[in-house]
Amino acid sequence: MLRKEISIINHEVNTRVIFKKEDKFSIHLRKMSSHLVESMNYFAEYQISNKEDLKEFAKQMKLYETEADQLVHQIIHDLNKVFITPIEREDILALATTMDDVLDGLEGIAALLEMFRITSVDDFVIQFIVEIKKCVEEIDKAVDLMADKKLLEMREHVINIKDYEAKCDDIRRVSIKHLFDNEKDPIAIIQYKEIYEELEEVADYCEQVANTFDAIIMKNA
């Protein structure tokens, strides 16, 4: 009798393991969000002192961006091969592509910094990065919850992302006003205005991820 019960338990455990292995899209999306976190951490923490540092920074961010594109292509490839997905295939694709947009935006900013030869950023850029990094961390947490089928618990992280994005809107307004009030070099004004606007756009991409989470919660919770 005991042997039979152990056999039943083992069967149930094996069934859960098999189910997790078969849910390849949860695995893909976890990889995507983890990659985004890794890329964001590098972006936020890399120390730039000279033009060579800038070059290496832009190069590494391009590598991160390329790897993210490859992950998206794999998701599209697998979506085209299966009939049943854990959530609607349009939502899986939207989530992957919006996370990719965040990383594309970060890579674009790294390229701008190298192009403008900016080796030291101001406090406003740092404020943007702090809030965007928080967004990315919330995205990663929400993806984990979605993979574990805890959809309603995702709502808290969706709200947090939107709050951080709103802070970036405020930072953009204040930073551009400060720029025009205090900066005398017209080239510096053009450069920093573009950087501020690109950073705010990355925050907008994070909000688009949050909106996709909202749609997934509404359809599946």
Buried (B, 14 or more C-beta within 10 A) or exposed (E): EEEEEEEEEEEEEEEEEEEEEEBBBBEBBBBBBEBBBBBBEBBBEBEBEEEEBBEEBBEBBBEBBEBBEEBBEBBBEBBEEEEEBBBEBEBBBBBBBBBBBBBBBBBBBBBBBBEBEBBEBBEBBEBBBBBBBBBBBBBBBBBBBBBEEEBEBBBEBBEBBBBBBEBBBEBBEEBBEBBEEEBEEEEEBEBBBBBBEBBBBBBBBBBBBBBBBBBBBEEBE
